[in-house]
Amino acid sequence: MTRRIFCRVLFVVIAILGLLVFSRVLLAQGRSHDAFEQVKEVQERHTHRLMAIDGVEGTAVGLDDSDRPAVKVFLEKPGVRGIPRELDGVPVHAVVTGKIYAFSKPSVSPGQTRRPPKDTMPPAAPTGLTATAVSSSQIDLNWADNTESDLSYYNVYRSTSGGPYSRIASNVRVSAYSNTGLTAETTYYYAVTAVDKSGNESSKSEQASATTQVAPIPPLWCERPVPIGVSTGHPNITAGTISCRVKDASGNVYALSNNHVYADENRAKIGDNVLQPGPYDGGQNPRDAIGTLEDFESIVFSRRANNTIDAAIALSSTDNLDNATPSNGYGTPKTTTAAAYVGQAVQKYGRTTGLTTGKVYAINATVNVGYDSGVARFINQIIITPGTFSAGGDSGSLIVTETGKNPVGLLFAGSSTVTVANPIDLVLDRFGVTIDGVK
């Protein structure tokens, strides 16, 4: 009897061990290249229908919550209806990414509102206004104190032509004001008013003017040759990032970045200067030019387009452009590229967030990307998380493997949760160049 029980127990143990081994084999097969290829086929077959659903921003190939290869569906917000749980036997994993935008614009400050005055007797206008330029971006104002007992504060007005004036400051409690953030070598005109405790505003003081000084080197300006991963841009944009230095078969060297950084969303002309730093960071044309626009891939602005890269190159020189990041970055990228795969550890150095690390979250992504010129659909893209991997102004950053520093992608867009990149080999093949790095 004991022998029979022992045999049964042994049989159960062997069966359990067999199931565990079998399940591991299935999981390994599920994570294999063939499994992802099968999911890719299903994804591409259903992407058009999925992206026709209001609130769907994209699809891709990745993993679901159970680590199974799955079709990823990117949503603008929670609660989007019509997303299936599976497609052709493949699990579907919906995730909220928010809308996806080209990553080049730093934020701007909101304006101020003005409280209307009450209908009572206004105070006397201030006198003795003087304006003195103290730097390329600052003018200091001084005026005589208003001696009226019910004075509350002063308002400061400015013009670039001597009139009309726009109010630039209110609730100034002393008879002095520093106007900062100005353009170098520009004349500004000022006037001041007084406001009493009832809210009545005086007439404007006599006008005073001053001309800002010649601009010093901007704070984000880099010694030449400039490193990669720093601020750059066409004179008509804000700022993006230098991806890397690339070279062609003849040995010419170029700065690589995005179309929307160097070609102003198709609006630039071949031969236009590109700057370091970008205009948002103080770069001036032609003083801060490091090269000229050589070529760019046009972006097709349509939700039915099949864009694959947002990229441009600018002819430069080794005197103006280095091939390594600043000292606090990852260094010099390798010449040999690497294909992206789900779970791959990557890093980048960019103008806004500097050195960051992340992982490839999904591949073969089809996404709608918002630009100033409209929405453009991109296919065969790389998705990286976490959301802190990049931010506005990082557009153009080169994404490399965390181990080995092999180039993987060209960063160009994202949301608060994901970063989107072009496969780097598509970019290099388009321009007939290679990464000018280390072997």
Secondary structure, 3 states (H helix, E strand, C coil): CHHHHHHHHHHHHHHHHHHHHHHHHHHHHHCCHHHHHHHHHHHHHHHHHHHCCCCEEEEEEEECCCCCEEEEEEECCCCCCCCCCEECCEEEEEEECCCEEECCCCCCCCCCCCCCCCCCCCCCCCCCCEEEECCCCCEEEECCCCCCCCEEEEEEEEECCCCCCEEEEEEECCCEEEECCCCCCCEEEEEEEEEECCCCECCCCCCEEEECCCCCCCCCCCCCCECCCCEEECCCCCCEECCEEEECCCCCEEEEECHHHHCCCCCCCCCCEEECCCHHHCCCCCCCEEEEEEEECCCCCCCCCCECCCCEEEECCCCCECCCCCCCCCCCCECCCCCCCCCCEEEEEECCCEEEEEEEEEEEEEEEEEECCEEEEEEEEEEEECHHHCCCCCCCCEEEECCCCCEEEEEEEECCCCEEEEEHHHHHHHHCCEECCEC
